[in-house]
Amino acid sequence: MQKKTVLMAFEGLALLTLVFGIVAVVRGHRQPEDPRLAHEQLGIARLQDVHYLFFSPASQADLQAARPDLVAGANERVFAQAVQMPSVFRALDHQRQFDALLLSGDSTTYQPLLHHLAGSKDFVLTWLDNAVLIFRRFGARPWVESDLTAAAAQFEGENRARFLAGAATRLIAIGQLQIAGRALDEAQPLGRNLPEVWTALALYDGEIAHWSDALDSVNRALALQDDFTPAMTTKAQILFGARRFDEALAISDQVVEEHPDDPSMLFLHATISHEAHAYEREIAALKHLIELAEAQGQSTTGYRIYLGQAYADSGDAMPSLIEFKKVIQSPDVSPEQRKFAQDSIDKIGQRTGKE
């Protein structure tokens, strides 16, 4: 069973909305960034009538500063589990009846919940900007493209380009590629000197498998700033999508060296390492992800499934069995995860005689 079928889908390049959650110093004479773009001010301002909010962990700091009442009583560990496991979210929602959901940061951290909401009949997208997605109970006015036009009109020049590029990454994450394309068409002439605009264009081209165009765009971003981490990460993902795994791994090695404790970077690195058959690097990345999750009181179940698979693929049966048994014993394991872990234990036992 391939890795993508277990915890979260590796859906095209939409994973790389993470790149716009990284703050980078961009060289050159450019319009100063509007502070509203660096935080979640636009989205939080849409929550004035909200009393019970579900939010992804990346939003906690901005919410604490602007609306501490919405953070009070929230269990960070459970919320972190819920974005990965829709069943946990549903249990929470049954208890608290959330007025709204605020999702921000790296979309890989909430992709399972995003997929669940896409098929939900009780929540609807009501706001989208460069930093956040907001969902409300069904019956609320749905978000439409003209809302993006109105929000973008608050900014001029390169700040409008920054806003549109960030919004395009959110649109790609929810599968709205046509709107994302139009946003990028408007952003490009305004942001020709902004690496984040070229990176967003590369992300879009990669999503539709235009690998040559995607590489051209990301290389233009890197020509503007050769150490721009979002562009480096996007290039690794593009090369991954083009099945040039060894080249992708070489770039991923650099990114992880610069960001050794970033969970999104580590997870991408583990995925690329797996496809490049660099199992030692995959195992090291997954073990560090588990360490970081344990330190933050978050679930490690999904990472342990991947780690068990990595050990098995490298031919190391005993550590693989240990990890899969930890999965089965985990208090937050889902039925699907438990079945996968037990099936894996049975297969290893049949092949090696070990249990």
GIPEZI-V142191 format. One record per backbone hydrogen bond with DSSP energy under -1.0 kcal/mol. NH is the residue of the N-H (numbers start at 0). CO is the residue of the C=O. E is the energy in kcal/mol with one decimal. If there is no record, write none. Layout:
nh->NH co->CO e->E
nh->NH co->CO e->E
This chain:
nh->4 co->1 e->-1.9
nh->5 co->2 e->-1.8
nh->10 co->8 e->-1.5
nh->11 co->9 e->-1.1
nh->13 co->10 e->-1.5
nh->15 co->12 e->-2.1
nh->16 co->13 e->-1.4
nh->17 co->14 e->-1.2
nh->18 co->15 e->-1.6
nh->19 co->16 e->-1.2
nh->20 co->17 e->-2.1
nh->29 co->27 e->-1.1
nh->36 co->33 e->-2.2
nh->43 co->39 e->-2.7
nh->44 co->40 e->-2.1
nh->45 co->42 e->-1.6
nh->46 co->43 e->-1.9
nh->49 co->46 e->-1.9
nh->53 co->99 e->-2.4
nh->55 co->101 e->-2.1
nh->58 co->55 e->-2.2
nh->59 co->56 e->-1.5
nh->62 co->58 e->-2.5
nh->63 co->59 e->-2.7
nh->64 co->60 e->-1.6
nh->65 co->61 e->-2.1
nh->66 co->62 e->-3.2
nh->69 co->66 e->-1.8
nh->71 co->67 e->-1.7
nh->73 co->70 e->-2.2
nh->78 co->74 e->-2.7
nh->79 co->75 e->-2.3
nh->80 co->76 e->-2.0
nh->81 co->77 e->-2.4
nh->82 co->78 e->-1.6
nh->84 co->80 e->-2.0
nh->87 co->84 e->-1.4
nh->88 co->84 e->-1.6
nh->89 co->85 e->-2.7
nh->90 co->86 e->-1.8
nh->91 co->87 e->-2.2
nh->92 co->88 e->-3.0
nh->93 co->89 e->-2.1
nh->94 co->90 e->-1.3
nh->95 co->91 e->-2.7
nh->96 co->92 e->-2.7
nh->98 co->51 e->-3.0
nh->99 co->51 e->-1.3
nh->100 co->134 e->-2.3
nh->101 co->53 e->-2.6
nh->102 co->132 e->-2.7
nh->108 co->105 e->-1.6
nh->109 co->106 e->-1.1
nh->112 co->82 e->-1.5
nh->113 co->109 e->-2.4
nh->114 co->110 e->-2.6
nh->115 co->111 e->-2.0
nh->116 co->112 e->-2.7
nh->117 co->113 e->-1.8
nh->118 co->114 e->-1.1
nh->119 co->116 e->-1.1
nh->123 co->135 e->-2.7
nh->125 co->133 e->-2.9
nh->126 co->133 e->-1.4
nh->128 co->131 e->-1.9
nh->132 co->102 e->-2.1
nh->133 co->126 e->-2.5
nh->134 co->100 e->-2.2
nh->135 co->123 e->-2.6
nh->137 co->121 e->-2.2
nh->139 co->136 e->-1.9
nh->142 co->124 e->-3.0
nh->146 co->143 e->-1.6
nh->148 co->144 e->-1.8
nh->149 co->145 e->-2.2
nh->150 co->146 e->-2.2
nh->151 co->147 e->-2.7
nh->152 co->148 e->-1.4
nh->153 co->150 e->-1.4
nh->154 co->151 e->-2.0
nh->158 co->155 e->-1.5
nh->160 co->156 e->-1.8
nh->161 co->157 e->-2.5
nh->162 co->158 e->-2.4
nh->163 co->159 e->-2.8
nh->164 co->160 e->-2.5
nh->165 co->161 e->-2.4
nh->166 co->162 e->-2.6
nh->167 co->163 e->-2.4
nh->168 co->164 e->-1.4
nh->169 co->165 e->-1.3
nh->170 co->166 e->-2.4
nh->171 co->167 e->-2.4
nh->172 co->168 e->-1.7
nh->173 co->169 e->-1.3
nh->174 co->171 e->-1.5
nh->175 co->170 e->-2.8
nh->176 co->174 e->-1.4
nh->179 co->175 e->-2.0
nh->180 co->176 e->-2.6
nh->181 co->177 e->-1.9
nh->182 co->178 e->-2.4
nh->183 co->179 e->-2.2
nh->184 co->180 e->-2.0
nh->185 co->181 e->-1.7
nh->186 co->182 e->-2.0
nh->187 co->183 e->-2.4
nh->190 co->186 e->-1.9
nh->193 co->190 e->-1.9
nh->197 co->193 e->-1.5
nh->198 co->194 e->-2.2
nh->199 co->195 e->-1.9
nh->200 co->196 e->-2.2
nh->201 co->197 e->-2.2
nh->202 co->198 e->-2.3
nh->203 co->199 e->-2.4
nh->204 co->200 e->-2.7
nh->205 co->201 e->-2.5
nh->206 co->202 e->-1.9
nh->207 co->203 e->-1.3
nh->208 co->205 e->-1.6
nh->209 co->204 e->-3.1
nh->210 co->208 e->-1.3
nh->213 co->209 e->-2.5
nh->214 co->210 e->-2.5
nh->215 co->211 e->-2.2
nh->216 co->212 e->-2.4
nh->217 co->213 e->-2.5
nh->218 co->214 e->-2.3
nh->219 co->215 e->-1.6
nh->220 co->216 e->-1.9
nh->221 co->217 e->-2.1
nh->222 co->218 e->-1.6
nh->223 co->219 e->-1.4
nh->224 co->220 e->-1.7
nh->227 co->224 e->-1.7
nh->231 co->227 e->-2.0
nh->232 co->228 e->-2.8
nh->233 co->229 e->-2.3
nh->234 co->230 e->-2.7
nh->235 co->231 e->-2.1
nh->236 co->232 e->-2.0
nh->237 co->233 e->-2.7
nh->238 co->234 e->-2.6
nh->239 co->235 e->-1.9
nh->240 co->236 e->-2.8
nh->241 co->237 e->-2.0
nh->242 co->239 e->-1.8
nh->243 co->238 e->-3.2
nh->247 co->243 e->-2.2
nh->248 co->244 e->-2.5
nh->249 co->245 e->-1.7
nh->250 co->246 e->-1.5
nh->251 co->247 e->-2.5
nh->252 co->248 e->-2.5
nh->253 co->249 e->-1.1
nh->254 co->250 e->-2.1
nh->255 co->251 e->-2.6
nh->256 co->252 e->-1.8
nh->257 co->253 e->-1.6
nh->258 co->254 e->-2.0
nh->261 co->258 e->-1.4
nh->265 co->261 e->-2.6
nh->266 co->262 e->-2.5
nh->267 co->263 e->-2.2
nh->268 co->264 e->-2.6
nh->269 co->265 e->-2.4
nh->270 co->266 e->-2.2
nh->271 co->267 e->-2.6
nh->272 co->268 e->-2.8
nh->273 co->269 e->-2.0
nh->274 co->270 e->-1.8
nh->275 co->271 e->-1.9
nh->276 co->273 e->-1.4
nh->277 co->272 e->-2.9
nh->278 co->276 e->-1.2
nh->281 co->277 e->-2.0
nh->282 co->278 e->-3.0
nh->283 co->279 e->-2.2
nh->284 co->280 e->-2.2
nh->285 co->281 e->-2.4
nh->286 co->282 e->-2.5
nh->287 co->283 e->-1.8
nh->288 co->284 e->-2.2
nh->289 co->285 e->-2.2
nh->290 co->286 e->-1.9
nh->291 co->287 e->-2.5
nh->292 co->288 e->-2.5
nh->293 co->289 e->-2.6
nh->294 co->290 e->-2.1
nh->295 co->291 e->-1.3
nh->296 co->293 e->-1.1
nh->297 co->292 e->-3.1
nh->303 co->299 e->-2.3
nh->304 co->300 e->-1.7
nh->305 co->301 e->-1.9
nh->306 co->302 e->-2.6
nh->307 co->303 e->-2.7
nh->308 co->304 e->-2.1
nh->309 co->305 e->-2.6
nh->310 co->306 e->-2.6
nh->311 co->307 e->-2.1
nh->312 co->308 e->-2.8
nh->313 co->309 e->-1.7
nh->314 co->311 e->-1.3
nh->315 co->310 e->-2.7
nh->319 co->315 e->-1.2
nh->320 co->316 e->-2.5
nh->321 co->317 e->-2.2
nh->322 co->318 e->-2.1
nh->323 co->319 e->-2.3
nh->324 co->320 e->-2.2
nh->325 co->321 e->-1.8
nh->326 co->322 e->-1.9
nh->327 co->323 e->-1.9
nh->328 co->324 e->-1.7
nh->329 co->326 e->-1.1
nh->332 co->329 e->-1.1
nh->337 co->333 e->-2.7
nh->338 co->334 e->-2.3
nh->339 co->335 e->-2.3
nh->340 co->336 e->-2.6
nh->341 co->337 e->-2.6
nh->342 co->338 e->-2.8
nh->343 co->339 e->-2.1
nh->344 co->340 e->-2.3
nh->345 co->341 e->-2.5
nh->346 co->342 e->-2.2
nh->347 co->343 e->-2.4
nh->348 co->344 e->-2.4
nh->349 co->345 e->-2.4
nh->350 co->346 e->-1.9
nh->351 co->347 e->-2.6
nh->352 co->348 e->-2.5
